[in-house]
Amino acid sequence: MTDAAPGKVYLVGSGPGDPDLLTVKAKRLLEEADVVLHDKLPGPEIIGMIPEEKREDVGKRAGGEWTPQEYTNARLVELAEEGNTVVRLKGGDPTVFGRGGEELAHLADNGIPVEIVPGITSAIAGAEAAGIPVTHRDYTSSVSFVTGHEDPTKDESAVDWDALAATGGTLVVLMGVGKLPQYTEALRDAGMDPDTPVALIERATWPDQQVATGTLDTIVSVRDEAGIEPPAITVIGEVAGERERVVEFLEGY
């Protein structure tokens, strides 16, 4: 590290993917940044707004390999120590299952100035883009956000599906397409009604957004028939049934 003061890193949430849902501050920082480290989740339209010469992909690489988090952490420190203004661009909000907390701690430990710039989380925006309110006075006054893709090095899951089933309310699972059979079964075993409405929203707010609906008992087969793939969120609860009302209204409008 040189004697010069380090640059600054901004952990920026890009929202669910629609460029119109970028915050004003996020857009300004993308324009001002010397370097932008991004993965695929911000979506092609937002990534395409960044000049190619100042963006680095630290997400999925050719051959299906993922950039190790250790590399991203080290690269952020390296670029900042060179005096750059760095944006670490993430889908949704940087700290909602986005490893923003890990990067924040690593930068602080290395003496790098860092700021979190909140983004609209897909846990809420994804549901709304499909016509689903995450809370509703008639159905639920609570909502829980859960990851469907935990750290594979954990000895056991930190998600208590029994407690979530008992709590009721809306349950939104991020990154949960692959593990859908496991956690829907866990919720049924914990006593959740098999007829509880469920919605899957793939690429929410993107031009190719896709939505599939079913129940806790049928949603796995619905997923397979519709070909739902990541990135997608799962919305479980009575509010998911509101989508049908919205769709019927729009079709008749």
Backbone bond lengths (Angstrom), bond angles and torsions (degrees), N, CA, C in turn:
res aa  C-N    CA-C-N  psi(-1)  N-CA   C-N-CA  omega(-1)  CA-C   N-CA-C  phi
1 M - - - 1.470 - - 1.525 109.76 -
2 T 1.351 116.42 137.97 1.451 120.27 -179.90 1.521 110.12 -80.70
3 D 1.367 115.28 176.40 1.460 119.95 177.99 1.524 111.44 -77.28
4 A 1.333 116.80 -14.56 1.457 119.76 179.94 1.524 110.52 -67.92
5 A 1.325 115.69 151.91 1.462 120.18 178.47 1.524 109.25 -66.05
6 P 1.324 116.75 140.76 1.470 118.71 179.45 1.513 111.59 -69.08
7 G 1.328 115.07 159.86 1.455 119.75 173.19 1.515 109.70 -73.87
8 K 1.314 115.57 -165.22 1.457 120.41 -177.04 1.518 109.73 -126.30
9 V 1.337 114.65 145.77 1.463 120.87 177.65 1.519 108.60 -111.02
10 Y 1.334 115.35 132.97 1.456 122.30 175.04 1.524 108.77 -111.99
11 L 1.321 116.67 121.67 1.462 121.93 175.16 1.522 106.35 -90.63
12 V 1.336 115.82 102.68 1.461 121.88 -166.93 1.526 111.33 -109.69
13 G 1.328 115.80 129.67 1.452 120.93 173.27 1.515 110.39 -87.76
14 S 1.328 117.28 130.36 1.461 121.11 -176.93 1.519 112.59 -94.84
15 G 1.346 117.60 -1.32 1.451 119.25 -174.91 1.523 110.70 79.62
16 P 1.325 116.99 -169.67 1.467 120.29 -173.03 1.524 115.16 -77.12
17 G 1.328 118.55 -10.36 1.464 119.33 176.32 1.514 115.23 137.00
18 D 1.316 118.54 -26.54 1.455 122.03 177.05 1.528 108.19 -72.35
19 P 1.347 118.91 121.36 1.470 119.68 -178.96 1.522 113.54 -57.08
20 D 1.339 117.86 -28.05 1.460 120.28 179.07 1.525 112.18 -68.24
21 L 1.336 117.18 -14.67 1.458 120.70 -179.96 1.527 112.52 -97.96
22 L 1.325 117.81 5.66 1.459 120.49 168.46 1.524 108.62 -65.14
23 T 1.326 117.59 142.28 1.453 118.88 172.88 1.526 109.07 -72.90
24 V 1.321 115.79 159.56 1.463 120.66 178.09 1.526 109.94 -59.36
25 K 1.331 116.48 -40.73 1.469 120.06 -178.87 1.526 111.02 -67.11
26 A 1.335 117.24 -40.95 1.461 120.00 179.09 1.520 110.43 -60.60
27 K 1.312 117.95 -44.69 1.469 121.86 -179.82 1.521 110.66 -62.46
28 R 1.329 116.20 -42.74 1.469 119.30 179.60 1.519 111.25 -63.30
29 L 1.319 117.41 -43.10 1.455 120.23 -178.72 1.528 111.79 -66.20
30 L 1.327 117.14 -36.15 1.464 119.76 176.52 1.531 110.73 -62.29
31 E 1.313 116.21 -35.48 1.464 120.35 178.93 1.521 112.29 -73.58
32 E 1.337 116.54 -32.42 1.464 120.93 -174.96 1.527 113.43 -90.64
33 A 1.308 118.51 -19.44 1.464 122.03 -172.14 1.524 112.07 -64.82
34 D 1.344 115.33 146.94 1.468 120.69 171.43 1.521 110.49 -79.79
35 V 1.331 116.12 -37.32 1.458 122.19 -179.57 1.525 109.35 -140.75
36 V 1.337 115.99 141.20 1.465 121.50 175.98 1.524 108.47 -123.41
37 L 1.311 116.23 117.71 1.466 121.81 174.18 1.520 107.87 -96.71
38 H 1.323 116.73 122.21 1.460 119.97 -174.46 1.519 110.22 -136.30
39 D 1.334 114.91 162.33 1.454 120.02 168.31 1.521 107.33 -112.03
40 K 1.339 118.19 -160.52 1.461 120.56 -176.42 1.529 113.43 -85.74
41 L 1.328 118.07 -19.67 1.457 120.54 -171.05 1.529 115.50 -63.23
42 P 1.344 121.05 -29.26 1.464 117.93 176.62 1.529 113.32 -60.99
43 G 1.322 117.83 -21.17 1.455 120.80 177.59 1.520 112.84 93.75
44 P 1.331 117.19 155.39 1.466 121.29 -173.82 1.523 114.26 -64.09
45 E 1.332 117.80 -32.68 1.468 118.92 -178.45 1.518 111.48 -67.33
46 I 1.330 116.79 -44.29 1.466 119.71 -179.69 1.518 110.44 -71.26
47 I 1.320 117.62 -43.88 1.465 120.02 178.26 1.523 110.29 -60.46
48 G 1.345 116.33 -36.92 1.462 120.48 179.79 1.514 113.79 -66.58
49 M 1.346 117.87 -16.38 1.458 121.41 177.09 1.529 112.11 -74.86
50 I 1.328 116.78 -16.35 1.467 121.74 -175.62 1.527 109.04 -93.21
51 P 1.332 119.30 127.68 1.468 120.11 177.18 1.531 111.09 -54.17
52 E 1.316 116.14 135.23 1.458 120.87 -174.10 1.517 112.83 -56.92
53 E 1.346 116.50 -34.89 1.462 119.86 -175.56 1.522 113.67 -70.91
54 K 1.327 118.05 -12.96 1.461 117.85 -179.53 1.534 113.08 -118.83
55 R 1.306 117.58 17.47 1.455 119.60 177.25 1.520 110.71 -118.37
56 E 1.324 114.14 143.44 1.464 121.90 177.75 1.518 108.63 -128.23
57 D 1.320 116.38 130.08 1.453 122.12 179.40 1.526 109.03 -87.48
58 V 1.325 116.28 115.46 1.462 120.41 176.96 1.523 109.91 -115.04
59 G 1.322 114.96 27.81 1.456 120.60 177.25 1.515 110.59 -102.77
60 K 1.327 115.12 -127.82 1.458 120.48 -177.43 1.518 110.23 -78.96
61 R 1.335 115.76 136.49 1.455 121.04 -179.74 1.525 110.15 -111.20
62 A 1.330 115.46 173.37 1.459 120.65 178.84 1.517 110.39 -56.34
63 G 1.335 116.66 141.83 1.454 120.85 -179.27 1.508 113.64 87.51
64 G 1.328 117.27 3.26 1.459 120.70 176.90 1.515 114.17 83.19
65 E 1.349 118.50 9.59 1.457 120.88 179.76 1.525 110.22 -85.28
66 W 1.334 114.72 147.89 1.452 120.79 178.70 1.524 109.49 -105.71
67 T 1.334 115.05 142.86 1.456 119.35 176.19 1.524 109.06 -64.76
68 P 1.328 118.68 124.89 1.472 119.60 179.36 1.525 111.34 -61.69
69 Q 1.332 116.59 143.47 1.454 120.65 179.85 1.527 110.84 -60.85
70 E 1.317 115.95 -32.76 1.471 119.76 179.72 1.529 111.08 -61.73
71 Y 1.330 115.89 -37.80 1.474 119.74 178.32 1.527 110.22 -65.56
72 T 1.334 116.43 -45.57 1.461 120.23 -179.37 1.524 110.76 -60.91
73 N 1.334 116.27 -44.48 1.467 120.14 178.73 1.528 110.81 -57.81
74 A 1.332 115.82 -48.43 1.463 120.63 -178.00 1.523 111.48 -65.29
75 R 1.324 116.69 -38.08 1.462 120.89 -178.74 1.521 111.00 -66.94
76 L 1.317 117.73 -38.56 1.460 121.01 177.34 1.528 111.03 -60.78
77 V 1.324 115.78 -44.53 1.468 120.26 178.90 1.530 110.00 -64.46
78 E 1.322 116.70 -45.36 1.470 121.24 -178.74 1.523 111.61 -58.78
79 L 1.315 116.99 -47.86 1.463 120.79 -178.33 1.527 111.44 -65.55
80 A 1.327 116.77 -40.10 1.467 119.95 179.43 1.527 110.92 -67.19
81 E 1.325 116.66 -39.51 1.467 120.07 179.53 1.530 111.48 -65.32
82 E 1.318 117.00 -20.51 1.467 120.93 175.39 1.523 111.75 -82.96
83 G 1.339 116.97 -1.26 1.459 121.70 176.77 1.505 114.85 93.85
84 N 1.334 117.57 9.84 1.458 120.84 -177.44 1.529 112.88 -79.69
85 T 1.317 115.10 151.96 1.451 121.53 164.14 1.522 106.40 -89.12
86 V 1.329 116.47 117.60 1.465 121.43 -170.61 1.524 110.00 -116.95
87 V 1.329 115.70 132.83 1.461 120.94 171.74 1.519 108.17 -108.43
88 R 1.308 115.17 124.60 1.476 120.57 170.43 1.522 105.28 -99.05
89 L 1.324 115.83 102.04 1.459 121.61 -172.74 1.520 110.78 -91.68
90 K 1.342 114.48 126.08 1.456 120.75 -176.77 1.522 109.99 -125.65
91 G 1.330 116.51 153.38 1.447 120.49 173.19 1.517 110.27 -70.67
92 G 1.341 116.31 150.43 1.461 119.94 178.16 1.507 112.39 63.49
93 D 1.329 115.50 -130.37 1.459 122.69 176.89 1.523 108.17 -106.54
94 P 1.341 118.30 142.07 1.466 120.02 -173.08 1.520 116.09 -62.45
95 T 1.333 117.95 -25.03 1.464 118.54 -175.16 1.518 113.76 -111.42
96 V 1.336 118.17 2.64 1.465 120.49 175.85 1.528 107.36 -91.43
97 F 1.329 115.74 91.07 1.459 123.45 -177.35 1.527 111.95 54.62
98 G 1.339 116.08 34.93 1.456 119.80 -177.43 1.516 114.76 -117.93
99 R 1.313 118.30 11.62 1.469 123.36 179.92 1.530 113.54 63.03
100 G 1.323 115.19 13.64 1.454 118.02 177.25 1.516 112.58 -63.26
101 G 1.319 116.81 -34.45 1.456 120.29 178.60 1.512 112.59 -63.82
102 E 1.337 115.89 -39.08 1.471 120.08 178.23 1.524 110.68 -65.40
103 E 1.331 116.41 -44.05 1.463 119.81 -178.49 1.525 111.02 -68.92
104 L 1.327 116.53 -37.79 1.460 120.87 177.02 1.526 110.30 -58.41
105 A 1.323 117.37 -48.08 1.466 121.46 -178.61 1.525 111.29 -64.53
106 H 1.333 116.36 -41.73 1.468 119.88 -178.52 1.531 110.66 -64.10
107 L 1.316 117.21 -42.80 1.466 120.56 179.84 1.523 111.11 -66.20
108 A 1.326 116.14 -43.26 1.465 119.63 178.93 1.524 110.95 -62.85
109 D 1.332 117.17 -40.12 1.462 121.19 179.42 1.521 112.02 -63.83
110 N 1.337 115.99 -25.12 1.470 120.47 -178.64 1.530 112.38 -102.01
111 G 1.319 116.17 12.97 1.461 119.90 174.53 1.510 115.10 72.19
112 I 1.333 117.19 26.09 1.458 121.14 -178.75 1.528 109.61 -98.84
113 P 1.330 118.46 125.50 1.463 120.17 174.98 1.537 110.25 -59.84
114 V 1.307 116.45 133.41 1.462 120.22 -174.98 1.519 109.94 -145.45
115 E 1.323 115.27 146.14 1.469 121.20 179.52 1.526 108.86 -140.23
116 I 1.326 115.62 137.78 1.461 120.75 174.52 1.523 109.14 -91.42
117 V 1.328 115.54 130.92 1.464 121.40 176.03 1.529 107.30 -113.94
118 P 1.325 117.83 104.72 1.464 120.85 -174.30 1.528 112.19 -59.04
119 G 1.327 114.50 151.12 1.457 121.09 174.88 1.515 109.55 -129.77
120 I 1.318 116.67 165.86 1.460 121.31 178.01 1.515 108.40 -73.38
121 T 1.323 117.39 117.39 1.456 119.88 -176.90 1.524 111.09 -73.46
122 S 1.329 115.88 140.03 1.458 120.39 178.06 1.523 111.71 -68.00
123 A 1.331 116.93 -16.03 1.466 120.12 177.37 1.523 111.26 -60.68
124 I 1.324 116.45 -30.90 1.464 121.37 176.89 1.531 110.54 -101.39
125 A 1.331 116.31 -50.00 1.463 120.16 -175.50 1.526 112.13 -64.77
126 G 1.336 116.91 -33.84 1.458 119.61 179.93 1.510 111.94 -64.26
127 A 1.326 115.65 -42.81 1.461 119.84 176.93 1.523 110.69 -64.45
128 E 1.329 116.04 -45.55 1.459 119.89 -177.87 1.523 111.97 -64.35
129 A 1.323 116.79 -35.54 1.465 120.56 178.70 1.523 111.73 -63.13
130 A 1.334 115.94 -23.07 1.463 121.03 178.43 1.520 112.05 -96.34
131 G 1.340 117.05 6.25 1.454 120.70 -179.97 1.505 114.07 82.45
132 I 1.350 116.44 25.73 1.458 120.94 -177.48 1.528 109.83 -117.50
133 P 1.332 118.59 118.99 1.464 120.51 173.40 1.530 109.03 -80.79
134 V 1.326 117.84 134.46 1.466 118.32 -176.76 1.524 112.47 -74.98
135 T 1.338 117.28 -21.63 1.465 120.75 170.83 1.525 108.35 -128.87
136 H 1.340 115.47 157.82 1.466 120.27 -177.49 1.529 107.12 -160.63
137 R 1.294 116.84 131.55 1.470 119.28 -175.26 1.523 112.88 -59.80
138 D 1.323 116.82 -28.99 1.467 119.91 -178.13 1.520 113.43 -80.10
139 Y 1.359 116.92 -20.03 1.464 119.78 -171.77 1.522 114.56 -121.58
140 T 1.325 117.01 -45.40 1.462 118.34 -173.49 1.520 111.66 -156.85
141 S 1.316 114.66 144.75 1.462 121.00 176.48 1.520 111.09 -116.12
142 S 1.340 117.15 15.97 1.462 120.28 178.92 1.521 109.82 -142.15
143 V 1.323 114.74 154.18 1.464 121.14 176.92 1.519 108.42 -143.09
144 S 1.336 116.28 138.40 1.468 121.97 179.39 1.514 109.17 -119.73
145 F 1.333 116.45 135.75 1.463 122.13 176.41 1.528 108.51 -105.59
146 V 1.313 115.88 130.94 1.465 121.62 -175.89 1.523 108.99 -135.05
147 T 1.317 117.09 144.55 1.451 120.08 172.46 1.521 110.03 -90.67
148 G 1.308 115.56 137.40 1.463 120.45 175.01 1.500 112.41 -95.83
149 H 1.356 115.86 3.53 1.465 120.12 -176.95 1.523 108.27 -136.39
150 E 1.313 115.88 86.32 1.464 120.27 -178.76 1.524 111.37 -83.47
151 D 1.312 115.29 168.99 1.460 121.82 175.77 1.532 109.11 -57.80
152 P 1.346 118.37 119.48 1.463 120.14 -176.70 1.525 114.40 -66.71
153 T 1.339 117.13 -11.76 1.466 119.38 179.59 1.529 112.06 -84.60
154 K 1.336 117.58 -6.68 1.468 119.91 178.50 1.526 110.37 -66.46
155 D 1.329 115.60 143.86 1.464 120.23 177.15 1.519 111.71 -69.26
156 E 1.327 116.87 -35.33 1.454 120.72 178.33 1.516 109.67 -151.58
157 S 1.330 116.10 160.32 1.457 121.06 -178.35 1.523 111.36 -65.78
158 A 1.335 115.07 143.31 1.465 120.40 175.57 1.525 111.11 -93.52
159 V 1.335 116.48 -0.43 1.464 120.56 -178.90 1.524 109.18 -91.49
160 D 1.319 116.86 122.50 1.461 122.74 179.74 1.532 108.28 -96.70
161 W 1.329 115.89 90.85 1.456 120.53 -176.50 1.528 111.42 -66.82
162 D 1.334 116.99 -31.31 1.466 120.03 176.80 1.531 110.49 -61.13
163 A 1.316 116.21 -45.28 1.463 120.70 -179.21 1.520 110.82 -66.44
164 L 1.321 116.79 -39.47 1.459 120.42 179.89 1.525 111.31 -65.14
165 A 1.327 115.71 -40.17 1.470 119.59 177.81 1.524 110.50 -63.59
166 A 1.321 116.51 -37.65 1.459 120.67 -178.51 1.524 111.93 -74.77
167 T 1.330 116.42 -30.50 1.463 120.83 -177.46 1.517 111.78 -68.03
168 G 1.322 116.25 -35.45 1.456 119.82 -176.79 1.515 110.94 76.44
169 G 1.314 116.89 -161.41 1.455 119.98 -177.99 1.521 111.04 78.38
170 T 1.317 114.93 -169.67 1.463 121.26 179.72 1.521 109.29 -87.55
171 L 1.317 115.96 138.15 1.453 121.98 176.91 1.523 108.02 -119.39
172 V 1.325 116.75 121.58 1.458 121.75 177.56 1.525 108.40 -113.97
173 V 1.330 115.72 121.47 1.461 121.55 -179.23 1.520 108.57 -108.01
174 L 1.322 116.13 120.82 1.459 121.30 176.36 1.527 109.22 -96.39
175 M 1.312 115.70 144.91 1.467 122.30 178.46 1.531 110.73 56.35
176 G 1.324 115.53 43.05 1.458 118.73 -172.98 1.514 115.71 -119.02
177 V 1.328 118.46 16.29 1.463 120.26 -177.60 1.527 111.02 -65.63
178 G 1.330 116.82 -46.27 1.461 120.25 -176.80 1.512 113.70 -66.51
179 K 1.333 117.20 -35.52 1.462 121.61 -177.36 1.528 112.75 -94.58
180 L 1.328 116.70 12.75 1.460 120.74 -177.55 1.527 113.29 -53.55
181 P 1.329 120.13 -45.39 1.470 118.94 -179.91 1.526 112.93 -60.57
182 Q 1.335 116.74 -38.18 1.460 120.10 -176.47 1.524 112.30 -68.28
183 Y 1.342 117.36 -47.06 1.463 116.53 -173.96 1.532 112.29 -82.66
184 T 1.311 119.14 -26.16 1.473 117.95 173.49 1.532 110.19 -67.88
185 E 1.321 116.46 -37.14 1.463 119.26 175.87 1.525 110.72 -65.85
186 A 1.341 116.05 -41.87 1.464 119.96 179.36 1.526 111.38 -61.37
187 L 1.329 117.26 -39.69 1.463 120.62 179.17 1.530 111.24 -68.28
188 R 1.326 117.79 -39.51 1.466 120.28 177.17 1.526 110.45 -65.24
189 D 1.341 115.71 -43.07 1.468 119.63 179.07 1.524 111.42 -62.50
190 A 1.346 115.52 -28.12 1.470 119.92 -179.71 1.526 112.14 -84.03
191 G 1.326 116.48 -0.03 1.453 119.28 174.94 1.509 116.43 106.43
192 M 1.322 118.37 2.39 1.460 119.54 177.85 1.526 109.42 -70.60
193 D 1.321 116.25 138.99 1.459 122.58 -177.89 1.532 110.33 -59.24
194 P 1.344 119.15 125.13 1.466 121.44 179.35 1.524 113.47 -60.00
195 D 1.359 117.44 -20.40 1.461 121.13 179.72 1.527 113.36 -89.29
196 T 1.334 117.07 6.95 1.467 120.46 177.77 1.524 109.83 -59.78
197 P 1.339 118.83 128.85 1.473 120.81 179.55 1.528 111.96 -62.45
198 V 1.334 114.83 143.87 1.468 122.10 178.54 1.525 108.35 -138.49
199 A 1.318 116.31 140.91 1.466 121.54 175.93 1.519 109.59 -129.33
200 L 1.314 116.12 140.70 1.454 123.43 172.96 1.523 107.83 -112.33
201 I 1.323 116.80 127.24 1.465 121.08 179.43 1.525 108.02 -121.03
202 E 1.320 115.80 112.01 1.465 122.27 -179.85 1.530 109.72 -97.53
203 R 1.318 116.12 134.22 1.473 122.39 177.98 1.536 111.47 51.12
204 A 1.312 114.90 52.59 1.460 120.36 -177.41 1.519 111.76 -56.91
205 T 1.306 116.57 133.24 1.479 128.51 179.78 1.515 113.13 72.28
206 W 1.329 118.99 -2.80 1.455 121.21 175.24 1.526 108.19 -79.26
207 P 1.331 118.84 161.27 1.468 120.03 178.77 1.525 113.46 -59.12
208 D 1.335 117.67 -28.52 1.467 121.13 -178.60 1.531 112.32 -102.90
209 Q 1.338 116.47 30.16 1.466 120.49 177.43 1.526 110.66 -53.68
210 Q 1.329 115.79 140.38 1.460 121.46 177.39 1.521 109.06 -134.28
211 V 1.323 116.33 138.96 1.461 121.79 -179.06 1.522 109.18 -127.56
212 A 1.325 115.43 135.50 1.466 121.05 175.12 1.515 108.05 -133.02
213 T 1.338 117.12 139.74 1.456 121.18 -176.94 1.524 111.08 -127.04
214 G 1.318 114.51 152.52 1.457 121.22 177.85 1.506 108.96 -168.11
215 T 1.303 115.88 -148.55 1.462 121.89 176.39 1.518 108.68 -125.58
216 L 1.303 115.25 173.04 1.463 119.69 178.16 1.525 110.38 -57.29
217 D 1.323 116.83 -29.81 1.461 121.81 -178.09 1.520 113.24 -82.81
218 T 1.346 117.47 -26.79 1.472 120.41 -172.70 1.519 114.97 -111.59
219 I 1.333 117.68 -10.09 1.464 119.94 -166.99 1.529 113.24 -64.45
220 V 1.331 118.43 -28.07 1.473 119.25 179.08 1.522 110.17 -65.42
221 S 1.330 117.16 -46.11 1.465 119.66 178.32 1.520 110.83 -67.20
222 V 1.341 117.32 -34.54 1.468 121.16 175.97 1.522 110.09 -62.25
223 R 1.323 116.23 -44.71 1.470 120.74 177.40 1.515 111.31 -56.05
224 D 1.326 115.90 -46.81 1.462 120.76 -176.97 1.524 111.77 -66.52
225 E 1.322 116.23 -41.70 1.465 120.24 -179.59 1.532 111.43 -67.40
226 A 1.324 116.34 -37.96 1.468 120.62 -178.14 1.525 112.23 -82.61
227 G 1.337 117.34 -15.80 1.464 120.58 -178.58 1.511 113.46 71.10
228 I 1.325 117.17 33.27 1.475 121.14 179.78 1.525 109.39 -66.66
229 E 1.331 115.81 130.85 1.461 122.08 -179.93 1.525 109.80 -132.19
230 P 1.331 117.57 163.54 1.464 120.58 176.08 1.536 110.29 -64.44
231 P 1.342 117.76 152.78 1.466 127.09 -1.80 1.526 111.31 -81.12
232 A 1.307 115.82 135.71 1.463 121.22 -179.84 1.514 109.37 -153.51
233 I 1.329 115.01 156.74 1.456 120.29 173.90 1.526 108.60 -117.46
234 T 1.320 115.00 156.64 1.463 122.01 176.21 1.518 108.27 -115.77
235 V 1.327 116.52 127.76 1.464 121.60 177.33 1.523 108.04 -113.28
236 I 1.331 115.81 120.36 1.466 122.03 -176.92 1.518 109.20 -118.82
237 G 1.322 116.23 126.80 1.459 120.19 178.33 1.515 111.42 143.37
238 E 1.320 116.15 171.82 1.466 121.34 -176.23 1.521 112.16 -60.27
239 V 1.336 117.32 -28.91 1.467 118.94 -179.36 1.521 111.84 -63.18
240 A 1.333 117.45 -27.14 1.470 120.07 179.69 1.522 111.05 -62.37
241 G 1.326 116.62 -26.14 1.455 120.68 177.33 1.511 113.13 -70.93
242 E 1.345 117.27 -16.90 1.456 120.55 179.23 1.521 112.17 -67.54
243 R 1.324 117.23 -22.21 1.471 119.44 -178.79 1.526 111.30 -58.29
244 E 1.329 116.68 -41.30 1.456 119.43 -177.29 1.530 111.06 -61.63
245 R 1.330 116.43 -38.71 1.465 120.47 177.99 1.523 110.39 -63.41
246 V 1.336 116.10 -43.38 1.470 120.56 -179.77 1.522 110.70 -64.45
247 V 1.333 116.49 -45.24 1.460 120.52 -179.01 1.525 110.67 -61.95
248 E 1.317 116.86 -43.90 1.459 120.68 179.27 1.540 110.69 -61.59
249 F 1.327 116.29 -40.07 1.471 119.97 179.06 1.526 111.00 -63.46
250 L 1.351 116.22 -47.29 1.459 120.29 -177.21 1.519 111.79 -65.71
251 E 1.330 116.32 -35.62 1.464 119.20 179.35 1.529 111.18 -66.76
252 G 1.323 116.28 -29.21 1.445 119.47 -178.87 1.526 114.05 -95.55
253 Y 1.321 116.62 1.76 1.472 120.87 -175.10 1.523 111.42 -82.58
